[in-house]
């Protein structure tokens, strides 16, 4: 189809759409043959276009839009800075936040802190007060931290504070051995070993990794061996070691 026929077809379709909308016919400013011939031969170059150009925006409108865009951009930069600052502060305070407790330990543990993980293993749900209890070799309280006496009673806030302090100490030992023995442990693996150390202590962590001689796969398998209490297999420790094993190996707790 020729250019001229295409142009006429487009105009006819445009007129048809106007009629369907209840609009009258548009007054024609150009003669088809003259315009088409001029465009096809090049003689129309420099003459008025078939589609009129838009009026150029005034300088005042451009200045207004430029000023508005600059203000908007500055506002976005400031907002981004505020969000970044809030994220950094939240990350810095993460070890001081109250752990997220639930009724089980079978949930996904991605992006949870070591304290969150440990809290779920130690206590099924938060309590207003915690009493000291005998825990194999000592009196413990709250989230498994050492009690000051067999009759001690503490509130939930104090229990969380002790949990965070003990978790930070255990995690420090894990990171120390990671750097000393050149392990490439990720965050999940560090959290799993932090829980192990929180429960069994620094010396047992050193024994678990055999002073840096064991690889990750062997460490993962050996975690399951530390489930004895009083010379017998302890169901609670077995469940805990399984959770630590899964977090260390896969980064989550299986259903």
C-alpha positions as CSV (number, residue, x, y, z in Angstrom):
1,X,0.0,0.0,0.0
2,X,1.3,3.5,-0.9
3,X,2.1,6.1,1.7
4,X,-0.7,8.2,0.3
5,X,-3.3,5.4,0.9
6,X,-1.9,4.8,4.3
7,X,-2.4,8.4,5.2
8,X,-5.9,8.6,3.9
9,X,-6.8,5.4,5.8
10,X,-5.5,6.8,9.0
11,X,-7.5,10.0,8.5
12,X,-10.7,8.0,7.7
13,X,-10.2,5.9,10.9
14,X,-9.7,9.0,12.9
15,X,-12.9,10.6,11.5
16,X,-14.8,7.4,12.2
17,X,-13.7,7.4,15.9
18,X,-14.7,11.0,16.2
19,X,-18.2,10.2,14.8
20,X,-18.5,7.2,17.2
21,X,-17.8,9.6,20.1
22,X,-20.5,12.0,18.9
23,X,-18.0,14.6,17.6
24,X,-18.4,16.5,14.4
25,X,-16.0,16.2,11.5
26,X,-12.7,18.1,11.9
27,X,-12.1,20.9,9.5
28,X,-9.3,19.9,7.1
29,X,-6.4,22.3,6.9
30,X,-4.6,20.5,4.2
31,X,-5.4,19.0,0.8
32,X,-4.3,15.4,0.6
33,X,-2.7,15.5,-2.8
34,X,-0.7,18.6,-2.1
35,X,0.5,17.5,1.3
36,X,1.2,13.9,0.2
37,X,3.0,14.9,-2.9
38,X,5.1,17.5,-1.1
39,X,6.1,14.9,1.6
40,X,6.9,12.2,-1.0
41,X,8.9,14.5,-3.3
42,X,10.7,16.4,-0.6
43,X,9.3,19.7,-1.7
44,X,7.4,20.1,1.5
45,X,10.6,20.2,3.6
46,X,10.6,23.4,5.6
47,X,6.9,23.9,5.3
48,X,4.3,23.6,8.0
49,X,4.0,20.1,9.4
50,X,0.9,18.0,9.0
51,X,0.8,17.8,12.9
52,X,1.4,21.2,14.4
53,X,4.3,21.5,16.9
54,X,3.5,22.1,20.6
55,X,4.1,25.5,21.9
56,X,7.5,25.9,23.6
57,X,7.1,26.1,27.4
58,X,8.0,29.5,28.8
59,X,11.2,30.0,30.8
60,X,9.1,30.5,34.0
61,X,7.5,27.1,33.6
62,X,10.9,25.5,33.0
63,X,12.3,27.2,36.1
64,X,9.4,26.1,38.2
65,X,9.8,22.5,37.1
66,X,13.5,22.5,37.6
67,X,13.1,24.0,41.1
68,X,10.4,21.4,42.0
69,X,12.6,18.5,40.7
70,X,15.6,19.7,42.7
71,X,13.6,20.0,45.9
72,X,12.1,16.5,45.3
73,X,15.6,15.0,44.6
74,X,17.0,16.7,47.8
75,X,14.0,15.3,49.8
76,X,14.7,11.8,48.5
77,X,18.4,12.0,49.4
78,X,17.5,13.2,52.9
79,X,14.9,10.4,53.3
80,X,17.4,7.8,52.1
81,X,19.9,9.1,54.6
82,X,17.4,8.8,57.4
83,X,16.4,5.2,56.5
84,X,20.1,4.2,56.3
85,X,20.7,5.7,59.7
86,X,17.7,3.9,61.2
87,X,18.9,0.6,59.7
88,X,22.4,1.0,61.1
89,X,21.0,1.9,64.6
90,X,18.7,-1.1,64.5
91,X,21.6,-3.4,63.6
92,X,23.8,-2.0,66.3
93,X,21.0,-2.5,68.9
94,X,20.0,-6.0,67.7
95,X,21.7,-7.8,70.5
96,X,19.7,-5.7,73.1
97,X,16.3,-6.5,71.6
98,X,13.9,-8.8,73.3
99,X,14.1,-12.3,71.6
100,X,11.2,-13.4,69.4
101,X,9.6,-16.3,71.3
102,X,7.0,-18.7,69.9
103,X,5.7,-22.1,70.8
104,X,8.2,-24.2,68.9
105,X,11.6,-24.3,67.3
106,X,10.5,-25.7,63.9
107,X,10.2,-22.4,62.1
108,X,12.5,-20.8,59.5
109,X,15.3,-19.1,61.3
110,X,16.7,-16.9,58.5
111,X,17.6,-13.4,59.6
112,X,17.1,-14.2,63.3
113,X,19.8,-13.4,65.8
114,X,21.6,-15.9,68.0
115,X,19.6,-14.7,71.0
116,X,16.3,-15.4,69.2
117,X,17.5,-18.9,68.3
118,X,18.7,-19.6,71.9
119,X,15.5,-18.2,73.5
120,X,13.3,-20.6,71.5
121,X,15.4,-23.5,72.7
122,X,15.4,-22.4,76.3
123,X,11.8,-21.2,76.9
124,X,8.6,-22.0,75.0
125,X,6.9,-18.7,75.9
126,X,7.8,-15.6,77.9
127,X,6.9,-15.4,81.6
128,X,6.4,-12.4,83.9
129,X,8.8,-13.9,86.4
130,X,11.4,-16.7,86.4
131,X,12.5,-18.8,89.4
132,X,15.9,-20.5,89.8
133,X,16.0,-24.2,89.0
134,X,18.6,-27.0,89.3
135,X,20.3,-27.7,85.9
136,X,22.6,-30.7,86.2
137,X,25.6,-28.9,87.7
138,X,24.2,-25.5,88.9
139,X,21.2,-23.4,89.5
140,X,20.0,-21.7,86.3
141,X,17.3,-19.1,85.7
142,X,15.4,-17.3,82.9
143,X,16.8,-18.4,79.5
144,X,19.3,-20.9,81.0
145,X,21.8,-18.3,82.5
146,X,23.4,-18.9,85.9
147,X,21.3,-18.0,88.9
148,X,22.8,-16.1,91.7
149,X,21.1,-18.3,94.3
150,X,18.7,-21.2,94.5
151,X,16.0,-18.9,95.7
152,X,16.4,-16.2,93.1
153,X,13.4,-14.8,91.2
154,X,13.8,-12.3,88.3
155,X,11.5,-10.5,85.9
156,X,11.3,-11.0,82.2
157,X,13.3,-7.9,81.4
158,X,16.2,-9.0,83.6
159,X,16.0,-12.5,82.0
160,X,16.3,-11.0,78.5
161,X,19.2,-8.8,79.6
162,X,21.1,-11.8,81.0
163,X,20.4,-13.7,77.8
164,X,21.8,-11.0,75.6
165,X,25.0,-10.7,77.7
166,X,25.6,-14.4,77.8
167,X,24.9,-14.7,74.0
168,X,27.3,-11.9,73.3
169,X,30.0,-13.7,75.3
170,X,29.4,-17.0,73.6
171,X,29.4,-15.4,70.1
172,X,32.7,-13.7,70.9
173,X,34.3,-17.0,71.5
174,X,32.9,-18.4,68.2
175,X,34.2,-15.5,66.2
176,X,37.5,-15.7,67.9
177,X,38.0,-19.3,66.9
178,X,36.6,-18.6,63.4
179,X,39.4,-16.1,62.8
180,X,42.1,-18.0,64.7
181,X,41.6,-21.2,62.7
182,X,40.5,-19.5,59.4
183,X,37.0,-20.9,59.2
184,X,34.5,-19.5,56.7
185,X,31.4,-19.7,58.8
186,X,28.4,-17.7,57.7
187,X,25.9,-16.0,60.0
188,X,23.7,-19.1,60.4
189,X,26.7,-21.3,61.3
190,X,28.0,-18.7,63.8
191,X,24.5,-18.6,65.4
192,X,24.4,-22.4,65.7
193,X,27.8,-22.6,67.3
194,X,26.9,-19.6,69.6
195,X,23.9,-21.6,70.9
196,X,26.2,-24.7,71.4
197,X,28.7,-22.6,73.3
198,X,26.0,-20.8,75.3
199,X,24.8,-24.2,76.5
200,X,28.1,-26.1,76.9
201,X,30.9,-23.5,77.2
202,X,34.0,-22.4,75.4
203,X,36.0,-25.5,76.2
204,X,33.4,-27.8,74.6
205,X,33.4,-25.6,71.5
206,X,37.2,-26.0,71.2
207,X,36.7,-29.7,71.6
208,X,34.0,-29.8,69.0
209,X,36.1,-28.2,66.4
210,X,39.2,-30.2,67.6
211,X,41.2,-27.0,67.9
212,X,40.7,-26.2,64.3
213,X,41.5,-29.6,62.8
214,X,37.9,-30.5,61.9
215,X,36.2,-29.3,58.7
216,X,32.6,-28.0,58.6
217,X,31.0,-31.3,57.6
218,X,32.6,-33.2,60.5
219,X,31.8,-30.4,62.9
220,X,28.2,-30.5,61.7
221,X,28.0,-34.3,62.4
222,X,29.8,-34.0,65.7
223,X,27.3,-31.5,67.1
224,X,24.8,-34.3,67.4
225,X,27.1,-36.3,69.7
226,X,26.7,-33.8,72.6
227,X,23.3,-35.0,73.8
228,X,24.3,-36.7,77.1
229,X,23.4,-35.6,80.6
230,X,24.3,-37.6,83.7
231,X,25.7,-40.4,81.5
232,X,22.4,-40.8,79.6
233,X,20.9,-39.5,76.4
234,X,18.8,-36.5,77.2
235,X,15.7,-35.9,74.9
236,X,15.9,-32.1,75.5
237,X,19.6,-32.0,74.5
238,X,19.0,-34.3,71.6
239,X,16.3,-31.9,70.3
240,X,18.6,-28.9,70.8
241,X,21.6,-30.5,69.1
242,X,19.4,-31.4,66.1
243,X,18.3,-27.8,65.8
244,X,21.9,-26.5,66.0
245,X,23.0,-29.2,63.5
246,X,20.3,-28.2,61.0
247,X,20.9,-24.4,61.4
248,X,24.7,-25.0,60.9
249,X,24.2,-27.3,57.9
250,X,21.3,-25.8,56.0
251,X,20.5,-22.4,57.6
252,X,17.0,-23.4,58.7
253,X,15.0,-25.8,60.9
254,X,13.3,-28.6,59.1
255,X,9.6,-29.3,59.7
